[in-house]
Amino acid sequence: MVFSQPTFLFAFLPLVLGLHLLAPRWARNGFLLLASLLFYAWGEGGLVGLLMGSAVLNYLVGRRIVRAGEESAGGSRRRWTAFGIGANLGLLVLFKYAGWLTGGALAFDLPLGISFFTFQAISFLVDIERRDAEPPRSLGDFALYLALFPQLVAGPIVRYRDLAAQIRERAVTSEAFGEGVRRFVFGLAKKVLIADTLAGPADAVFALGPEALGPAIAWLGVAAYTLQIYFDFSGYSDMAIGIGLMLGFRLPENFLHPYASRSITEFWRRWHISLSSWFRDYLYIPLGGSRRGPARTYLNLWIVFLFCGLWHGAAWTFVLWGAYHGLLLVVERLGAGAALRRAPGGLAVAVTVLLVAGGWVLFRAADVTAALDLYAALAGRAGALAQPLALHANAHVWTAMAAGALLSLPVYPALESRLVARGIHPAARAAGAVATLALLVLTIVGISGQTHSPFLYFRF
């Protein structure tokens, strides 16, 4: 089931929200767990057993970590933590990387969201071992944390310590519910009206062979994908956060206008924040962070982003994408970052977006050869049958690109902060509600006229 599908929008979500509001407080967690498992089983069938098996395993290991701390020295806690991390990574490797590592001899269907709920489970075990989080009251509470349907299949990656108190006790207020509706509608519009519109030219260009590529069509495809992946993924995060608010949860922000960044370092503080902070806290800092001198810092950065690339997918293109971003961060530490900070803001942003877009070529290309062909076209090489722009870019596409470019910048938050500073008149609030309703209607019309387009991060 996908957030932008009519089944979810007009059946599952309204039913879950209504029953959650009507349920007594003591029954809400159990109801949400059942709803989340139904949501997962809708698309994954029997693989829901893997999710529940992961919940049981990590809950029991977490209990052993706590008990080991009460009975003995820290060594036993660390051994149980290492066992739990190894078990989680073993499942991830088996389902996600076995086919790649064995050349296809051993391959399994990739369960939706396995990369996300595996990282959540690992963070739970480490936080319990570090005593940064209290153990859950029950298996049901922990299973709800791991399976909570708004963010189950594509994040944000939520730490147990950030959700534990909300699982134990939360309230659904009219103000938060209204904020959640607005956030959900805005995210749905980003997905349907911008990301799905740009998916057409992006998919078409990345599927072309070198003979059909030319500079103009190559730049169109890269620009379309650069905007598509942002509005697709941030749209999902907005919807997840919005549904969370309607259920009484406050999930962490995952995007803060990353294409307004003035450096790659700043980009990774704004893009997929829950993932980059996870790697910082559970890999970069344990490796030594920046505490062991410049050379070790650069190596640690590179290792982290190699793993970040691998986390996204079992392919050499993802490994190279991670290595590319790790190299960019090292180059910034060596002095390029200071130069960008001294440059005019618009120039620094343009350079950063160009570098990020160059990386998206590796991220999206079917293989390394296809990526090299596209790079050659971006640099000016034109094939004998290079296709014209008009074949893939109509007025609808150009409008979506223009809207995407504008909304990638913090224009709306700046306008909203000005209105808040001046004191929003009730009429302005009513106008906002009408605008949200109009956007929802426009989005529903868009859904009815498009074929189903899954979220890009579902395959990770």
N, C-alpha and C positions, 0 to 999 in steps of 0.2 A: 504494500500500500504506500502511495506517495502523497505528500501533502497537497500537490497540485491536481490530484485526481478527483473527479466528482464524487466517487465513493467515499473518499475521506472528507471532502469539504461539506457534503450535504447529508451524510449519514453517520459515519464514525465519529467525527469531531463533535458535532452538536449533541449526539447521544451521550458521549463520554462527559462532556462539560455539564450537561443537564443532570445526569445521574450522580456526578461527583458533587454537585452543589446540593442535591437532595439527600445524599447519603449522610448518616450520622458521622461525626468526626472519627469515631473509633473504627469505622468501616472503610474510610476513604483510602487508606494505604492498600488494603487488600483488593479493593475494587480497581485501583489504578494499576496494581501489579497484574491483575487478570487482563485488563484492557491492553496493557503494554505487551503481554505475551500474545494476545490475539493479534495485535498490530504486527508483531514480528512474524508470527506463524502465517499470516495472510500471504506474505510473499516468500517465506522461507520454509514453510511446512515443517518437516521433522527436524530441521536444523535448530528449531527453538530448544530442542533438548540439549544442544551444545551450549547455548546461552545459559540455561538453567544449571547444567553441569558445571560451568565456569563459576556461577554464583555459589553453588554448594561448596566446591573446592576452595575457593578463596575465603569464604566465610569460615570454614573449618580451619584453614591454615592461619587465618587471622586470630582465631581463638587460641591456637597453639602458640602463636607468637606472644600473645598476652600472658598465657599461662607460663610459658618459659621464662618470661621476665619476672614473674612472681616466685618461681621455684629455684631459678639458678642465675648464673652470670649471663652477660650479654651475648656470649658466644652462641648459646643455644637459640636465642632470638634471631641472630644473624643467619644461622643455619636454616631455620624454618623460613625466614624471609627469602633466602637464596633458593630454597626448594620451591616456594610459591612463584617466584619470578621465573625460575627455570621452567616450571610447568606451564605457565602462561605463554612464555615465549615459544615453548615447544609446540603448543597448539597453533600459535600464529604461524610458525615456520611450516608446520605440517600442511595447513590448509592454504596458506598464501604463497609459499615459496618452494614447496616440494616439487611441483611441476617444472619450475624454472631450474632448480638445482639438479634435477635428474633428467633434464632434456625432454620432459613430457612423459617419462616412463611411470612416474607416480604423481598423479594430479587429482585434485578434489575440487568440488564446487566451492567457490569462495563465499562463506556466509556473510550476509550484509552486516556491516558495522563491526566486524571482528577486530579490526585495527583500533577502533575507538574503545570498545568495551574491554579489550585486553589492556590498553594503557590505563584505563580507569582502575582496573583490578590491581595492576602493578602499583599505581600511586597509592591505593588503599593499603596494600601490604607494607610499603615503605613508610608511609605516614604512621601506621600502627607501630612498626618497629622503632621509629624515631620518637614515639609518644607525641606526635603532632596531631593525632586524632584519637577520639574515644572509640572503643569498639562498638559495633551496632548492638542494639537491644535484642534483635532477633534475626533469623535467616530471612524472614519476610522483608524487614527493613533494608537489609543489604541487597536482596534481590531486586527490590524496587529501585534502589540507587543504580544498579547495573543495567536494568532493563527499561528505565523510564522512557516512554516512547517518544516524547518530543525531541530528545537529543540522542537517541540510541544509535541510529545508523550513520549519522554524519556529524556528530558533535553539537555544541562544543564539548571538549573533554573536561568533565567536571570532577573535581577532587571530592572525595567522600567527606572530608572535614568541612567543605563549603556547603554541603547539602544535608548533612546529618541532622542539624537542628531543625531544618525545614521539613524533613521527613517525620521527625517526632511531633512537631507542632507547627501549623501554618494556618493562615486565615486568608480567605478570598474576599478582598474588598472591591467595592464598585469602581473605585479609582484605578486599582491595579488591573481589574478586568478590562476596563475601557482602554487603558494603556496597552494591554496585551492584544486586544482586537486591532488597534491601530498598528501596532508593530507587526502583527501577523499579516494584515492586508498589505502593508508596505513591502514586506518580504515576498509575499505572493506575487505582487506586481513586478518586483525586480526580476523574479524568476520567469514569469510568463511573458511580460511585455518587452523585456530587454534581453535576458539571457537566451530564452528560447528563440527569439527572433534572430539573434546573432549566431545561434548554433548552426543555422543553414549554411551561410557563407563560410564559417569556420570549418565545418565538417567537409564541405565541398573542396575547399582549397587544400586542406591537409591530406585529402585523398588523391590529389592530382599527381601524376608522374612528372619527371623533370621536363619532358617535351612540352607540357601544357602550362608550365610555370613561367611567369615573367615578373619583373619588379613590382608593377602595380598590383597584380593579383596576389602576389605573395604578401605585400604589406597589408592589403585588405584582410587576408586570412589571419595574419598575426594580430592585427588591431582588433578584429572581431573576437578572436579567442581570448585576448587579453581582457576585454570587457566581459565576455561571456563567463569566464571562470570566476571572476570577481562577483558578478551579479547573481550567478547561480549559487555559489557557495555562501556568500553573505546573505542572499535571500533565504536560503535554508536556515542559517543561523538566526536571522530575524524572526522567522516563523517559529523556530524552536523556542526562542526567548519569549515570543508572544504567547504561545500555548502555555509555557511555564507560568507566566504571569496570570493567565486565566485559571490556572490550577493552584495558584498560591505559592509557586516557586520563583525564585529569582536566579536565573542561570547567568553565568558570566558573559560579558561581551566578548565577541570573537574577532571583530573587525573594527578598526577606527580609521576609515578612509586611507588605506595603505597607499593608494596612488597619488596621495598628496605628500608622500615622504620625500625628504631631501637627501637621503642616503639609503643604501641597502640595510645598514644597521637599523635605521629608523623603520624601514619597510617591515622588517621582521618583528618589530615591536608593535606593529599595527595589523599585520596579516596573520590570520589563524593563530590568534594570541594564545589560545589554550594549548595548542600544540607546541609553539615555540617556547612558552613558559614551562611546559612539561619537560622538554629536552633540556632546558636550562637547569631545572631543579633536580632532575633524576639522572642526567648523564653528564652535562657540561661541568657542573659544580663537583660531583663525585670524581670526575677525571682530574680535578685540580683547578678548573676554571682559569682565572688569570693570575693565580697566586704563585705560579712556579716559573715566572719569567716569560719574556715575549715569545721565544721559540716554542715553549710548551703550550702557551695560549693559542698560538696559530695552529698547532697540531690539534689541540682540543676542538677548536672551531671547525676544522676540516673534518674531523672524525664525526662530530655531531651532525654535520650536514650530509655526510655520506649516509649515516643512519636515517636522517630525515628523508633523503631521497629513496632509500630502500623501503621505508615505512609506507611511502606512497604507492609503491608497486614493484613487482618482481620483473624488472627489465633493465637493461643497461642504460636506456634513456633516462630512467629515474635516477640511477646511480650517478650518471654524468651531470644531471640537473643539480643534484645535491652537491657534487664536487664543485660545480660552477659557482653556486652561491657561497660555498665555503671559501673558495678562492677570492671571490669579490669581497667578502668580509675581511679576509687577511690583507688584501690590497688596501682596503680602507684603513685598517689599523696601521699600515705602513706609511700613511700620509695622505692618501687620496681622500679619505673622509674629511680631513681638515680643509683640503682644497674645496670640497663640495660645500662645506659650511661657510666658507668665505665667498662663494659664488652667489650671484643674485638668486633669489628664491625660485623664480620661474625656471631658470637654467638648471639649477640643482634638481628640481622636480622632474624636468624633462629628461635629464640624463638618467636619473634613477628609474623612471618608467621605461625608458628605452632598454636599459640593462635587464630589467625584470622581464620585459616582453621578449628579449632575446633568449632568456631562459625558458620561457613558455614554449618555445619551438621544440626544445628537447622534451619537455613535459608532455606535449601533445602528440608529437610525431610517432608514427607506428614503429619505427626503428631508427637506428643511428643513420643509416643511408638516406632515409627520407628526410631526416633533420638536416643533413649536409646539403641535400638538393634544395631545400627551402632556404637555407642560409645563402647558398650561391645565388638564388633568385633575388633575395633581399639585397644582395650586393650588386645586382645589376645584370645577371645572366638571364637571357630570355630564350626559352625553348622555341623550336621551329613552329609549334602549334600553340604558342602562348595565348591563353584565353583573355578576352577583354573584361574590364571591370563590370560592365553592364550586365554580363551574364549572371553575376552573383550578387549584385548590389542594386536594389531598386529603392524607391523613395522610402518604403517601410524600413529597410535596413539602415539607410542613412539617418533616418529619424531616430531609430533605436541607438545608433552609434553616438549621435549628438547628445541625446538624453543621457546615455551612459557616461560619456565624457564629462558632462556637467555634474551629474549626481555622484561621480567618483570623487569630486572635490567637496569639502565641507561647507557647501553653500547653504543647504537646508538647516544644519545646526546653527550656523551663524545668524540666519534669519530668525530662527526660533528663539535664540538667546536674546536678540534685540527686542522681540515682542514680550518676552518674559520680563526683561529689564524695565520696559515701559508699562508693564501691567496689562495682561491680556484681558480685553473687554469680553463680557459674556457673548457678545455677537461674534467675536473672533473665534471663540470656542465652538460655537454652533457652526460657523463656516468650516472649521476644521473637521467636524463630524460629517458635514455634508460632503466635503472633499474626500474623506475616507470612504464614504458610501459610493460616491461616483467612481473612485478608483477601483473599488471592489467590483462594481458592475462592469467597468471597462475590462477588468481582468477576467471576469467570468466569460465575457464575450470572446476575449482572446483565447481562453481555454477551449471554448466550443468550436473555434475555427482552426485549431492546431491538432496535430497528432501528438500522442503522449511522448514526452521527453523526460527521461529519468534524470535525477540530480547527478552531476559529474562525480561527486565524491562518494556516491554509492558503490563505485567499483574499488574503492580503497578500504 
